Amino acid sequence: MLVLEFHHVCKSFGTTTALDGLSFSVSEGEFLVIVGPSGCGKSTVLRLIAGLEAPDQGRILIDGADAANRPPKSRGCAMVFQSYALYPHWTVFENLAFPL
């Protein structure tokens, strides 16, 4: 079963093209590793999967359903940002419990 599919996904920010027709699929049990230099679109792909950005063109399918119709909280995925916003004077528990 295909869990995640990108079909000709394009995303631009102003005059900068971050993704230009990206297509791939990930099946259940597979791992996807995204590597590349700064500015190549890695974070944009993750933000699109998580629903924090919308593609300009193309389709993203999660479990066979069009992700455009699913809010971020219903996508069943999460991401950890590179620039974290933890309170250094709090414990791990206190940082995690704070937003709850």
MODELLER restraints for C-alpha pairs under 7 A, 6 or more apart:
rsr = mdl.restraints
at = mdl.atoms
rsr.add(forms.Gaussian(group=physical.xy_distance, feature=features.Distance(at['CA:1:A'], at['CA:27:A']), mean=5.67, stdev=0.5))
rsr.add(forms.Gaussian(group=physical.xy_distance, feature=features.Distance(at['CA:1:A'], at['CA:28:A']), mean=5.89, stdev=0.5))
rsr.add(forms.Gaussian(group=physical.xy_distance, feature=features.Distance(at['CA:2:A'], at['CA:25:A']), mean=6.74, stdev=0.5))
rsr.add(forms.Gaussian(group=physical.xy_distance, feature=features.Distance(at['CA:2:A'], at['CA:26:A']), mean=5.88, stdev=0.5))
rsr.add(forms.Gaussian(group=physical.xy_distance, feature=features.Distance(at['CA:2:A'], at['CA:27:A']), mean=4.16, stdev=0.5))
rsr.add(forms.Gaussian(group=physical.xy_distance, feature=features.Distance(at['CA:2:A'], at['CA:28:A']), mean=6.12, stdev=0.5))
rsr.add(forms.Gaussian(group=physical.xy_distance, feature=features.Distance(at['CA:2:A'], at['CA:63:A']), mean=6.52, stdev=0.5))
rsr.add(forms.Gaussian(group=physical.xy_distance, feature=features.Distance(at['CA:3:A'], at['CA:26:A']), mean=5.90, stdev=0.5))
rsr.add(forms.Gaussian(group=physical.xy_distance, feature=features.Distance(at['CA:3:A'], at['CA:27:A']), mean=5.21, stdev=0.5))
rsr.add(forms.Gaussian(group=physical.xy_distance, feature=features.Distance(at['CA:3:A'], at['CA:28:A']), mean=5.68, stdev=0.5))
rsr.add(forms.Gaussian(group=physical.xy_distance, feature=features.Distance(at['CA:3:A'], at['CA:62:A']), mean=5.56, stdev=0.5))
rsr.add(forms.Gaussian(group=physical.xy_distance, feature=features.Distance(at['CA:3:A'], at['CA:63:A']), mean=4.54, stdev=0.5))
rsr.add(forms.Gaussian(group=physical.xy_distance, feature=features.Distance(at['CA:3:A'], at['CA:64:A']), mean=6.89, stdev=0.5))
rsr.add(forms.Gaussian(group=physical.xy_distance, feature=features.Distance(at['CA:4:A'], at['CA:25:A']), mean=5.61, stdev=0.5))
rsr.add(forms.Gaussian(group=physical.xy_distance, feature=features.Distance(at['CA:4:A'], at['CA:26:A']), mean=5.16, stdev=0.5))
rsr.add(forms.Gaussian(group=physical.xy_distance, feature=features.Distance(at['CA:4:A'], at['CA:27:A']), mean=6.89, stdev=0.5))
rsr.add(forms.Gaussian(group=physical.xy_distance, feature=features.Distance(at['CA:4:A'], at['CA:61:A']), mean=5.71, stdev=0.5))
rsr.add(forms.Gaussian(group=physical.xy_distance, feature=features.Distance(at['CA:4:A'], at['CA:62:A']), mean=4.78, stdev=0.5))
rsr.add(forms.Gaussian(group=physical.xy_distance, feature=features.Distance(at['CA:4:A'], at['CA:63:A']), mean=6.34, stdev=0.5))
rsr.add(forms.Gaussian(group=physical.xy_distance, feature=features.Distance(at['CA:5:A'], at['CA:24:A']), mean=5.84, stdev=0.5))
rsr.add(forms.Gaussian(group=physical.xy_distance, feature=features.Distance(at['CA:5:A'], at['CA:25:A']), mean=4.30, stdev=0.5))
rsr.add(forms.Gaussian(group=physical.xy_distance, feature=features.Distance(at['CA:5:A'], at['CA:26:A']), mean=6.45, stdev=0.5))
rsr.add(forms.Gaussian(group=physical.xy_distance, feature=features.Distance(at['CA:5:A'], at['CA:60:A']), mean=5.66, stdev=0.5))
rsr.add(forms.Gaussian(group=physical.xy_distance, feature=features.Distance(at['CA:5:A'], at['CA:61:A']), mean=5.02, stdev=0.5))
rsr.add(forms.Gaussian(group=physical.xy_distance, feature=features.Distance(at['CA:5:A'], at['CA:62:A']), mean=6.65, stdev=0.5))
rsr.add(forms.Gaussian(group=physical.xy_distance, feature=features.Distance(at['CA:6:A'], at['CA:22:A']), mean=6.62, stdev=0.5))
rsr.add(forms.Gaussian(group=physical.xy_distance, feature=features.Distance(at['CA:6:A'], at['CA:23:A']), mean=4.74, stdev=0.5))
rsr.add(forms.Gaussian(group=physical.xy_distance, feature=features.Distance(at['CA:6:A'], at['CA:24:A']), mean=5.24, stdev=0.5))
rsr.add(forms.Gaussian(group=physical.xy_distance, feature=features.Distance(at['CA:6:A'], at['CA:25:A']), mean=6.29, stdev=0.5))
rsr.add(forms.Gaussian(group=physical.xy_distance, feature=features.Distance(at['CA:6:A'], at['CA:59:A']), mean=6.00, stdev=0.5))
rsr.add(forms.Gaussian(group=physical.xy_distance, feature=features.Distance(at['CA:6:A'], at['CA:60:A']), mean=4.73, stdev=0.5))
rsr.add(forms.Gaussian(group=physical.xy_distance, feature=features.Distance(at['CA:6:A'], at['CA:61:A']), mean=6.61, stdev=0.5))
rsr.add(forms.Gaussian(group=physical.xy_distance, feature=features.Distance(at['CA:7:A'], at['CA:22:A']), mean=6.66, stdev=0.5))
rsr.add(forms.Gaussian(group=physical.xy_distance, feature=features.Distance(at['CA:7:A'], at['CA:23:A']), mean=4.67, stdev=0.5))
rsr.add(forms.Gaussian(group=physical.xy_distance, feature=features.Distance(at['CA:7:A'], at['CA:24:A']), mean=6.92, stdev=0.5))
rsr.add(forms.Gaussian(group=physical.xy_distance, feature=features.Distance(at['CA:7:A'], at['CA:58:A']), mean=5.49, stdev=0.5))
rsr.add(forms.Gaussian(group=physical.xy_distance, feature=features.Distance(at['CA:7:A'], at['CA:59:A']), mean=5.16, stdev=0.5))
rsr.add(forms.Gaussian(group=physical.xy_distance, feature=features.Distance(at['CA:7:A'], at['CA:60:A']), mean=6.38, stdev=0.5))
rsr.add(forms.Gaussian(group=physical.xy_distance, feature=features.Distance(at['CA:8:A'], at['CA:21:A']), mean=3.93, stdev=0.5))
rsr.add(forms.Gaussian(group=physical.xy_distance, feature=features.Distance(at['CA:8:A'], at['CA:22:A']), mean=4.90, stdev=0.5))
rsr.add(forms.Gaussian(group=physical.xy_distance, feature=features.Distance(at['CA:8:A'], at['CA:23:A']), mean=5.06, stdev=0.5))
rsr.add(forms.Gaussian(group=physical.xy_distance, feature=features.Distance(at['CA:8:A'], at['CA:58:A']), mean=4.84, stdev=0.5))
rsr.add(forms.Gaussian(group=physical.xy_distance, feature=features.Distance(at['CA:8:A'], at['CA:59:A']), mean=6.92, stdev=0.5))
rsr.add(forms.Gaussian(group=physical.xy_distance, feature=features.Distance(at['CA:9:A'], at['CA:19:A']), mean=6.81, stdev=0.5))
rsr.add(forms.Gaussian(group=physical.xy_distance, feature=features.Distance(at['CA:9:A'], at['CA:20:A']), mean=6.62, stdev=0.5))
rsr.add(forms.Gaussian(group=physical.xy_distance, feature=features.Distance(at['CA:9:A'], at['CA:21:A']), mean=4.76, stdev=0.5))
rsr.add(forms.Gaussian(group=physical.xy_distance, feature=features.Distance(at['CA:9:A'], at['CA:22:A']), mean=4.91, stdev=0.5))
rsr.add(forms.Gaussian(group=physical.xy_distance, feature=features.Distance(at['CA:9:A'], at['CA:23:A']), mean=6.56, stdev=0.5))
rsr.add(forms.Gaussian(group=physical.xy_distance, feature=features.Distance(at['CA:9:A'], at['CA:55:A']), mean=6.32, stdev=0.5))
rsr.add(forms.Gaussian(group=physical.xy_distance, feature=features.Distance(at['CA:9:A'], at['CA:57:A']), mean=5.47, stdev=0.5))
rsr.add(forms.Gaussian(group=physical.xy_distance, feature=features.Distance(at['CA:9:A'], at['CA:58:A']), mean=4.14, stdev=0.5))
rsr.add(forms.Gaussian(group=physical.xy_distance, feature=features.Distance(at['CA:9:A'], at['CA:59:A']), mean=6.10, stdev=0.5))
rsr.add(forms.Gaussian(group=physical.xy_distance, feature=features.Distance(at['CA:10:A'], at['CA:19:A']), mean=4.85, stdev=0.5))
rsr.add(forms.Gaussian(group=physical.xy_distance, feature=features.Distance(at['CA:10:A'], at['CA:20:A']), mean=4.65, stdev=0.5))
rsr.add(forms.Gaussian(group=physical.xy_distance, feature=features.Distance(at['CA:10:A'], at['CA:21:A']), mean=5.12, stdev=0.5))
rsr.add(forms.Gaussian(group=physical.xy_distance, feature=features.Distance(at['CA:10:A'], at['CA:22:A']), mean=6.66, stdev=0.5))
rsr.add(forms.Gaussian(group=physical.xy_distance, feature=features.Distance(at['CA:10:A'], at['CA:55:A']), mean=5.95, stdev=0.5))
rsr.add(forms.Gaussian(group=physical.xy_distance, feature=features.Distance(at['CA:10:A'], at['CA:56:A']), mean=5.53, stdev=0.5))
rsr.add(forms.Gaussian(group=physical.xy_distance, feature=features.Distance(at['CA:10:A'], at['CA:57:A']), mean=5.00, stdev=0.5))
rsr.add(forms.Gaussian(group=physical.xy_distance, feature=features.Distance(at['CA:10:A'], at['CA:58:A']), mean=6.31, stdev=0.5))
rsr.add(forms.Gaussian(group=physical.xy_distance, feature=features.Distance(at['CA:11:A'], at['CA:17:A']), mean=6.22, stdev=0.5))
rsr.add(forms.Gaussian(group=physical.xy_distance, feature=features.Distance(at['CA:11:A'], at['CA:18:A']), mean=5.59, stdev=0.5))
rsr.add(forms.Gaussian(group=physical.xy_distance, feature=features.Distance(at['CA:11:A'], at['CA:19:A']), mean=5.01, stdev=0.5))
rsr.add(forms.Gaussian(group=physical.xy_distance, feature=features.Distance(at['CA:11:A'], at['CA:20:A']), mean=6.78, stdev=0.5))
rsr.add(forms.Gaussian(group=physical.xy_distance, feature=features.Distance(at['CA:11:A'], at['CA:55:A']), mean=5.31, stdev=0.5))
rsr.add(forms.Gaussian(group=physical.xy_distance, feature=features.Distance(at['CA:11:A'], at['CA:56:A']), mean=5.09, stdev=0.5))
rsr.add(forms.Gaussian(group=physical.xy_distance, feature=features.Distance(at['CA:12:A'], at['CA:18:A']), mean=5.33, stdev=0.5))
rsr.add(forms.Gaussian(group=physical.xy_distance, feature=features.Distance(at['CA:12:A'], at['CA:19:A']), mean=6.83, stdev=0.5))
rsr.add(forms.Gaussian(group=physical.xy_distance, feature=features.Distance(at['CA:18:A'], at['CA:40:A']), mean=6.70, stdev=0.5))
rsr.add(forms.Gaussian(group=physical.xy_distance, feature=features.Distance(at['CA:18:A'], at['CA:41:A']), mean=5.20, stdev=0.5))
rsr.add(forms.Gaussian(group=physical.xy_distance, feature=features.Distance(at['CA:19:A'], at['CA:41:A']), mean=6.26, stdev=0.5))
rsr.add(forms.Gaussian(group=physical.xy_distance, feature=features.Distance(at['CA:26:A'], at['CA:32:A']), mean=6.93, stdev=0.5))
rsr.add(forms.Gaussian(group=physical.xy_distance, feature=features.Distance(at['CA:34:A'], at['CA:42:A']), mean=6.28, stdev=0.5))
rsr.add(forms.Gaussian(group=physical.xy_distance, feature=features.Distance(at['CA:47:A'], at['CA:53:A']), mean=5.61, stdev=0.5))
rsr.add(forms.Gaussian(group=physical.xy_distance, feature=features.Distance(at['CA:48:A'], at['CA:54:A']), mean=5.93, stdev=0.5))
rsr.add(forms.Gaussian(group=physical.xy_distance, feature=features.Distance(at['CA:48:A'], at['CA:55:A']), mean=6.80, stdev=0.5))
rsr.add(forms.Gaussian(group=physical.xy_distance, feature=features.Distance(at['CA:50:A'], at['CA:72:A']), mean=5.76, stdev=0.5))
rsr.add(forms.Gaussian(group=physical.xy_distance, feature=features.Distance(at['CA:50:A'], at['CA:75:A']), mean=6.93, stdev=0.5))
rsr.add(forms.Gaussian(group=physical.xy_distance, feature=features.Distance(at['CA:50:A'], at['CA:77:A']), mean=6.29, stdev=0.5))
rsr.add(forms.Gaussian(group=physical.xy_distance, feature=features.Distance(at['CA:50:A'], at['CA:78:A']), mean=6.38, stdev=0.5))
rsr.add(forms.Gaussian(group=physical.xy_distance, feature=features.Distance(at['CA:51:A'], at['CA:71:A']), mean=6.63, stdev=0.5))
rsr.add(forms.Gaussian(group=physical.xy_distance, feature=features.Distance(at['CA:51:A'], at['CA:72:A']), mean=4.75, stdev=0.5))
rsr.add(forms.Gaussian(group=physical.xy_distance, feature=features.Distance(at['CA:52:A'], at['CA:72:A']), mean=6.91, stdev=0.5))
rsr.add(forms.Gaussian(group=physical.xy_distance, feature=features.Distance(at['CA:59:A'], at['CA:66:A']), mean=6.91, stdev=0.5))
rsr.add(forms.Gaussian(group=physical.xy_distance, feature=features.Distance(at['CA:60:A'], at['CA:66:A']), mean=5.96, stdev=0.5))
rsr.add(forms.Gaussian(group=physical.xy_distance, feature=features.Distance(at['CA:60:A'], at['CA:67:A']), mean=5.56, stdev=0.5))
rsr.add(forms.Gaussian(group=physical.xy_distance, feature=features.Distance(at['CA:61:A'], at['CA:67:A']), mean=5.33, stdev=0.5))
rsr.add(forms.Gaussian(group=physical.xy_distance, feature=features.Distance(at['CA:86:A'], at['CA:95:A']), mean=6.28, stdev=0.5))
rsr.add(forms.Gaussian(group=physical.xy_distance, feature=features.Distance(at['CA:87:A'], at['CA:95:A']), mean=6.54, stdev=0.5))
